[in-house]
Amino acid sequence: MQTQRGLRIGRLFGIDVRIDWTWLIIFALVTYSLGNTFAEFRPEWDAELQWGLAAASALLFFASVLAHELAHSLVAQAQGNPVDSITLFLFGGVASIQEEPETPQGEFWMALLGPVTSFFIGGMLLLLASATGGPLGAVSEPSDIIAELEPVRLMAFWVGSVNVTLGVFNLIPGFPLDG
């Protein structure tokens, strides 16, 4: 059995959830990037709103990464493969699954459910962003979207868009991606 890395922050469905120290780097970079973007395109918002929204968006993004890894883990558990932990780190997340699935079908479903989860979260958040203030299709430039949306709708739009992108990216065949 491998040694556990990272700080244990909780337990879901019998699986330890951990954060590697490198997660702090990417969390800080995402928050910094979003905070500066909000400051540039929404100068009328006070700094607390700009940076609070940036940090909340980054946390929701990582909650989405955790949900993606949890989907893999729950499929593995359903197939009888124990899961030690999920660790969030610099490049996303990784589930520590003790055994490989016994069949190609088992491997397929375990790999597929992560991206499906990302697509579902992304779709629901984009639907929420659209439903709470009208369709977003009329806006073509990202800077226009930032300039037009109120804070919660903007956060839903950003986290939703990133999840759809994460789902697509993870379908690319190649280690360590899900495709």
C-alpha positions in Angstrom: 0.0 0.0 0.0 1.3 3.4 -0.9 1.9 6.2 1.7 -0.7 8.9 1.9 0.3 12.4 0.6 -1.2 15.7 1.6 -3.3 17.1 4.4 -6.5 15.1 5.1 -9.4 17.6 5.0 -12.3 15.1 5.3 -13.9 11.9 4.3 -16.6 11.2 1.7 -18.2 7.8 1.1 -15.4 6.2 3.1 -12.7 7.9 1.0 -10.1 10.2 2.6 -10.0 13.6 0.8 -6.6 15.2 0.9 -4.9 18.4 -0.4 -1.3 18.3 -1.5 0.7 21.5 -0.7 1.0 22.1 -4.5 -2.7 22.7 -4.5 -2.1 26.0 -2.7 0.0 27.2 -5.7 -2.7 26.6 -8.3 -5.5 27.9 -5.9 -3.5 31.1 -5.5 -2.8 31.4 -9.2 -6.4 30.9 -10.2 -7.6 33.3 -7.5 -5.0 35.9 -8.6 -5.9 35.6 -12.2 -9.6 35.9 -11.7 -9.2 38.7 -9.2 -7.1 40.7 -11.6 -9.6 40.0 -14.4 -12.5 41.1 -12.3 -10.6 44.3 -11.2 -9.9 45.1 -14.9 -13.3 44.5 -16.3 -15.5 45.4 -13.3 -13.7 48.4 -11.6 -17.1 49.4 -10.1 -17.0 46.4 -7.8 -15.1 46.9 -4.6 -11.9 44.9 -4.0 -13.6 42.7 -1.4 -16.2 41.6 -4.0 -13.6 41.1 -6.8 -11.3 39.0 -4.6 -14.0 37.2 -2.7 -15.7 36.2 -6.0 -12.3 35.1 -7.3 -11.6 32.9 -4.3 -15.1 31.5 -4.2 -14.9 30.7 -8.0 -11.5 28.9 -7.4 -13.0 26.9 -4.5 -16.0 25.9 -6.6 -13.7 24.8 -9.4 -11.8 22.6 -7.1 -15.0 21.2 -5.6 -15.8 20.3 -9.2 -12.5 18.5 -9.6 -13.2 16.7 -6.4 -16.6 15.6 -7.8 -15.0 14.4 -11.0 -12.5 12.2 -9.0 -15.3 11.1 -6.6 -17.3 9.8 -9.7 -14.3 7.7 -10.7 -14.0 6.5 -7.1 -17.6 5.6 -6.6 -17.6 3.5 -9.8 -14.5 1.7 -8.6 -16.1 1.0 -5.2 -19.2 -0.3 -6.9 -17.0 -2.7 -8.8 -15.5 -3.9 -5.6 -12.2 -2.0 -5.9 -11.2 -0.2 -2.7 -10.3 3.5 -2.9 -7.9 4.9 -0.3 -8.1 8.6 -1.0 -8.6 11.4 -3.4 -5.8 14.0 -3.5 -6.1 17.5 -5.0 -2.8 18.8 -6.2 -1.2 21.2 -8.7 -2.6 19.5 -11.9 -6.1 18.7 -10.6 -6.9 15.5 -8.7 -6.1 11.9 -8.4 -8.0 9.0 -6.9 -5.9 6.3 -5.2 -7.7 3.2 -6.3 -6.1 0.0 -5.0 -6.9 -2.3 -7.9 -7.6 -2.0 -11.7 -11.0 -3.0 -12.9 -11.3 -6.6 -13.9 -12.9 -6.0 -17.3 -12.6 -3.5 -20.1 -16.2 -2.5 -19.5 -15.4 -1.8 -15.9 -12.4 0.4 -17.0 -14.6 2.1 -19.6 -17.3 3.1 -17.1 -14.8 4.2 -14.4 -13.0 6.4 -16.9 -16.1 7.8 -18.5 -17.9 8.9 -15.3 -15.4 11.6 -14.4 -15.8 13.6 -17.7 -19.6 12.9 -17.6 -19.7 14.4 -14.1 -17.7 17.5 -15.3 -20.1 17.9 -18.3 -23.1 17.6 -16.0 -21.8 20.2 -13.5 -20.8 22.5 -16.3 -24.1 22.2 -18.1 -26.1 22.8 -14.9 -24.0 25.9 -14.0 -24.3 27.3 -17.6 -28.0 26.7 -17.5 -28.2 28.4 -14.2 -26.2 31.4 -15.5 -28.4 31.6 -18.6 -31.7 31.1 -16.7 -31.1 33.7 -14.1 -30.8 36.6 -16.6 -31.4 35.6 -20.1 -29.5 33.7 -22.7 -25.7 34.1 -23.0 -25.5 33.3 -26.7 -25.8 36.9 -27.7 -22.5 37.8 -26.1 -19.5 36.8 -28.2 -16.5 38.3 -26.4 -15.4 37.0 -22.9 -14.7 40.5 -21.8 -18.3 41.4 -22.7 -19.6 38.5 -20.5 -17.5 39.7 -17.6 -18.7 43.3 -18.1 -22.4 42.3 -18.3 -22.9 39.6 -15.6 -23.6 40.2 -12.0 -21.3 38.3 -9.5 -23.1 35.1 -8.8 -24.1 34.6 -12.5 -20.6 35.3 -13.6 -19.2 32.7 -11.1 -21.7 30.1 -12.4 -20.8 31.0 -16.0 -17.0 30.7 -15.3 -17.1 27.5 -13.2 -19.6 26.0 -15.7 -17.4 26.8 -18.7 -14.3 25.5 -17.0 -16.1 22.2 -16.2 -17.1 21.7 -19.8 -13.5 22.3 -20.8 -12.3 19.9 -18.2 -14.7 17.2 -19.4 -13.5 17.7 -23.0 -9.8 17.7 -22.0 -10.2 14.6 -20.0 -11.6 12.7 -23.0 -8.2 13.0 -24.8 -6.5 9.6 -24.9 -3.3 9.7 -22.9 -2.1 9.2 -19.4 -3.0 10.6 -16.9 -6.2 11.8 -18.6 -9.4 9.7 -18.7 -9.6 9.1 -22.4 
